C-alpha cells in the first residue's frame, strides 16, 4: 500500500432512513493511494457511506474530511472526488471525447487543454482512437472504461466506484478487475470501491471494510479477513467454511484446508465418516463427507482415491482452525 497519510476521514458518520439505521457511527480512515473496498450484502450501509463521501447524501451526524478539509456540508462538485457508477451515466448524444471533456468544460478549462487531457485519459484506459465514437457503438466493457476516463480526467484525490462492474458478464468482469487494480497502482489515486462480491473485493483490495447493519464488522487486509474473520458474520459472509464439532469443541476450517483420504494425515486433526459425493467444479472438485456423528463436511483436497459410499477420513492442520 502507498503512504500512510490519511486522505479521507469519517468520524461518527450516521444516517437513518426512517427506522432503518443505514450508517451507525462509522469511524474510518482511508489512506492516500490505497485501494479500499466497502464489502457487504444489500442494505448493509456500504453504498450509503460512499454516497456521503461523494456528497450525494447528507449525514444526520458525523463528519467527512477529504485531504484535511471538512466537506460534510459541501455539495459534490466542491469535493475533490469523482464517482463511477454501475450504469456508466454517459451522455448518449455525445462522442466519447465529449463525454470525457464534459467535466473540464464545466470547470472552464481551456479547449486545447481539455482535449489533451481527455485524449491522455482515453489512452490510460486503452481506448486511444475511440474518441469520435458514440456510447451506443461501444461494448459494455468499453463504456465502463470511458466512464473511468471521464472520472480520472479531473485528476481527483479520490475515485469512488459504486459496483462499477456489476453489469458486466463474468469473463469481462474478471478482466476489468485486473485492469482496475493495475490502473490504480499506476495512477496512485485512492480508490474507494463498493461491492457485494467477495471475490472482487479479495482480488483488488489493499484493505476491506466488511459492512453489516450499518456498521463495520472488520477492517483489514484480504488475507487477514479471509484467514482470521473477527466475527460470526464475517465468517459466514466471506468465503466458505465448515463448522466441525470435535472433542467437545466447535472449530471452523475452510474447504481448501481439508484433505479427504483413507487414513489420518500425520500430525493432523481428523474426523471419520463416509464419502457422500464428489462434485466436479472445473478447477476443483468438492468432496462431501457425512461423518459418523451426522455432520456434513466439504473439502477440496484428496490424498487417495475414495469412492462415494466408502469410509473417508477428513484431516486438517490445527493452525488452519478458527473459532469466530
C-alpha positions in Angstrom: 0.0 0.0 0.0 1.1 3.6 -0.6 2.0 6.2 2.0 0.1 6.2 5.3 -1.2 9.8 5.1 -4.9 10.0 5.6 -6.9 11.3 2.6 -10.4 10.6 3.7 -11.5 10.5 7.3 -15.0 9.6 8.6 -16.0 10.3 12.2 -19.2 9.3 13.8 -20.9 9.1 10.4 -24.6 8.3 10.9 -27.5 8.2 8.5 -31.1 7.0 9.1 -33.8 6.3 6.6 -36.9 6.2 8.8 -36.4 3.5 11.4 -33.5 2.0 9.4 -30.0 2.9 10.5 -28.1 2.8 7.2 -24.9 4.0 8.8 -24.3 3.8 12.5 -21.5 6.0 13.9 -18.9 5.0 11.2 -15.3 5.8 12.0 -12.9 5.1 9.1 -9.5 6.5 7.9 -8.6 5.9 4.2 -5.0 6.3 3.2 -3.5 8.1 0.2 -3.0 5.8 -2.8 -4.8 2.7 -1.3 -7.5 0.6 -2.9 -10.1 0.0 -0.2 -13.3 -1.9 -0.7 -16.5 -1.5 1.2 -17.9 -5.0 1.2 -21.3 -6.2 2.4 -24.7 -7.6 1.4 -27.5 -5.4 0.1 -28.7 -3.0 2.8 -25.5 -3.2 4.9 -24.7 0.5 4.6 -21.7 0.4 2.2 -23.4 2.4 -0.6 -24.8 5.0 1.8 -21.3 5.6 3.2 -19.9 6.0 -0.3 -22.7 8.5 -1.2 -22.0 10.5 1.9 -18.3 10.7 0.9 -19.4 11.8 -2.5 -21.9 14.4 -1.2 -25.0 12.8 -2.7 -26.3 12.1 0.8 -26.1 14.4 3.9 -25.3 12.6 7.2 -27.6 13.0 10.1 -24.5 13.4 12.3 -20.7 13.0 12.0 -18.1 14.4 9.6 -16.5 13.7 6.3 -13.0 15.1 5.8 -11.1 14.9 2.5 -7.5 15.9 2.3 -7.8 17.7 5.6 -10.9 19.7 4.6 -14.2 19.2 6.3 -16.6 18.7 3.3 -19.6 17.4 5.3 -21.8 20.4 4.2 -20.2 20.9 0.7 -22.0 19.8 -2.5 -20.5 17.1 -4.7 -18.9 19.4 -7.2 -16.9 21.1 -4.4 -15.3 17.9 -3.2 -12.1 16.6 -4.7 -13.7 13.2 -5.6 -15.3 11.7 -8.7 -17.7 8.8 -8.9 -18.1 5.9 -11.3 -21.5 4.3 -11.4 -22.6 0.8 -12.4 -24.8 2.3 -15.3 -21.9 4.4 -16.6 -24.1 7.6 -16.8 -22.6 8.6 -20.2 -24.3 11.2 -22.4 -25.7 9.1 -25.3 -25.8 12.0 -27.8 -22.1 13.0 -27.2 -19.0 11.4 -28.6 -16.6 9.5 -26.3 -14.2 12.5 -26.3 -17.0 15.0 -25.5 -18.2 12.8 -22.6 -14.7 12.8 -21.1 -14.2 16.5 -21.7 -17.6 17.5 -20.1 -16.4 17.9 -16.5 -13.4 20.0 -17.7 -15.7 22.1 -19.8 -17.9 22.9 -16.8 -14.8 24.0 -14.9 -14.0 26.3 -17.9 -10.7 24.5 -18.7 -9.3 25.9 -22.0 -10.3 23.9 -25.1 -6.8 22.8 -26.1 -6.0 21.6 -22.5 -9.4 19.9 -22.3 -8.7 17.9 -25.5 -5.2 17.0 -24.5 -6.2 15.8 -21.0 -9.2 13.9 -22.4 -7.1 12.1 -25.0 -4.5 11.3 -22.3 -7.3 9.8 -20.1 -8.6 7.8 -23.0 -5.2 6.4 -23.7 -4.8 5.5 -20.0 -7.9 3.2 -20.2 -6.6 1.6 -23.5 -9.2 3.3 -25.8 -7.0 5.5 -27.9 -8.7 6.0 -31.3 -12.2 5.7 -29.9 -12.7 9.4 -29.3 -15.2 10.1 -32.1 -17.5 7.1 -31.3 -20.8 7.3 -29.5 -21.5 5.2 -26.4 -24.0 3.1 -28.4 -21.1 2.0 -30.6 -19.2 0.6 -27.6 -19.3 -2.7 -25.7 -20.2 -2.8 -22.0 -16.5 -3.0 -21.1 -15.6 -0.1 -23.3 -18.4 2.1 -21.9 -17.1 1.3 -18.4 -13.6 2.4 -19.5 -15.0 5.7 -20.9 -16.8 6.3 -17.5 -13.4 5.7 -15.8 -11.6 8.0 -18.1 -14.2 10.8 -17.5 -13.7 10.4 -13.8 -9.9 10.3 -14.0 -9.6 13.3 -16.3 -10.4 15.6 -13.4 -7.4 14.2 -11.5 -9.3 13.7 -8.3 -7.7 12.9 -4.9 -10.2 10.1 -4.6 -12.1 7.9 -7.0 -15.4 6.4 -5.8 -16.6 3.3 -7.6 -20.2 2.1 -6.9 -20.4 -1.5 -8.0 -19.0 -0.4 -11.4 -18.5 -4.0 -12.7 -21.9 -5.3 -11.7 -23.5 -5.1 -15.2 -20.6 -6.9 -17.0 -20.5 -10.7 -17.8 -18.2 -12.9 -15.7 -15.3 -13.1 -18.0 -15.2 -9.3 -18.7 -15.7 -8.6 -15.1 -12.6 -10.6 -14.1 -10.6 -8.9 -16.9 -11.7 -5.4 -15.6 -10.8 -6.3 -12.0 -7.2 -6.8 -13.1 -7.3 -3.7 -15.3 -8.7 -1.5 -12.5 -6.1 -2.6 -10.0 -3.3 -2.1 -12.4 -4.6 1.4 -13.3 -5.0 2.3 -9.6 -1.4 1.3 -8.9 -0.1 3.2 -12.0 -2.0 6.4 -11.2 -1.5 6.3 -7.4 -5.1 7.6 -6.8 -7.1 6.5 -3.8 -9.9 4.1 -5.0 -12.9 3.5 -2.7 -14.8 0.6 -4.2 -18.2 -0.7 -3.3 -19.3 -4.3 -4.0 -21.2 -7.2 -2.6 -18.9 -9.6 -4.4 -16.3 -11.2 -2.1 -14.0 -12.5 -4.9 -14.0 -9.0 -6.4 -13.0 -7.5 -3.1 -10.3 -10.1 -2.4 -8.8 -9.7 -5.9 -8.3 -5.9 -5.9 -8.2 -4.5 -2.4 -5.3 -3.4 -0.1 -7.9 -3.4 2.7 -11.5 -4.4 3.0 -14.2 -2.9 5.3 -16.9 -5.6 5.9 -20.2 -3.9 6.5 -23.3 -5.3 8.2 -26.4 -3.5 9.5 -24.8 -0.1 9.1 -21.6 -0.9 11.0 -18.1 -2.1 10.1 -17.7 -5.6 11.4 -14.0 -5.9 10.4 -11.4 -3.8 8.7 -8.2 -5.5 7.5 -6.3 -6.9 4.6 -8.0 -9.5 2.4 -5.7 -12.2 3.8 -6.5 -11.5 7.4 -10.2 -11.2 6.8 -10.3 -14.5 5.0 -7.9 -16.4 7.3 -8.9 -14.8 10.6 -12.5 -13.5 10.5 -13.2 -11.4 13.6 -17.0 -12.1 13.9 -19.5 -14.7 13.1 -21.0 -12.5 10.4 -17.6 -12.2 8.6 -17.0 -15.9 9.0 -20.3 -16.7 7.3 -20.3 -13.9 4.7 -16.7 -14.1 3.4 -15.8 -17.4 1.7 -17.0 -20.9 2.7 -16.1 -22.7 5.9 -17.1 -25.9 7.7 -18.2 -25.9 11.3 -16.7 -29.0 12.8 -17.6 -30.4 16.2 -14.7 -32.4 17.5 -13.6 -33.4 21.1 -16.3 -31.3 22.6 -15.4 -28.1 20.8 -16.5 -26.4 17.6 -14.0 -25.2 15.1 -14.2 -23.7 11.6 -12.0 -24.8 8.7 -12.0 -23.7 5.1 -12.6 -26.4 2.5 -9.2 -25.9 0.9 -7.5 -26.7 4.2 -9.3 -30.1 4.5 -8.0 -33.3 2.9 -10.0 -36.4 2.3 -8.2 -39.8 2.4 -8.3 -43.3 3.7 -6.3 -42.6 6.9 -5.4 -39.7 9.1 -2.6 -37.4 7.9 0.4 -37.4 10.1 0.3 -34.7 12.9 -3.2 -33.5 11.8 -6.6 -33.4 13.4 -9.2 -35.7 11.8 -12.7 -36.9 11.8 -14.2 -40.1 10.1 -17.2 -40.7 8.0 -18.3 -41.8 4.6 -17.8 -40.0 1.3 -21.2 -38.9 0.2 -20.5 -37.3 -3.1 -17.8 -35.8 -5.3 -18.8 -32.6 -7.1 -16.7 -31.6 -10.1 -16.4 -27.8 -10.3 -13.9 -27.2 -13.1 -10.6 -26.2 -11.4 -11.5 -28.0 -8.2 -13.6 -30.9 -7.0 -15.7 -30.8 -3.8 -15.6 -33.9 -1.6 -18.8 -34.1 0.6 -18.3 -36.3 3.7 -21.0 -37.3 6.1 -19.4 -38.0 9.4 -20.3 -40.8 11.8 -22.0 -38.3 14.1 -24.1 -36.8 11.4 -22.0 -33.7 10.4 -21.6 -32.7 6.7 -18.1 -31.5 5.7 -16.9 -30.2 2.4 -13.3 -30.5 1.4 -11.4 -29.6 -1.8 -8.3 -31.9 -1.4 -8.0 -35.6 -1.7 -4.9 -37.7 -0.8 -6.3 -41.0 -2.0 -9.0 -42.4 -4.4 -12.1 -42.7 -2.2 -15.4 -43.5 -3.9 -18.8 -42.4 -2.7 -20.1 -44.8 0.0 -16.6 -45.7 1.2 -15.1 -44.8 4.5 -13.3 -41.5 4.4 -11.1 -39.6 6.9 -11.0 -35.8 6.8 -7.8 -34.3 8.1 -6.6 -30.7 8.7 -3.8 -28.8 10.5 -4.6 -27.2 13.8 -3.2 -23.8 12.7 -5.9 -23.7 10.0 -8.7 -23.7 12.6 -10.5 -20.5 13.6 -13.4 -20.0 16.0 -15.2 -16.8 15.0 
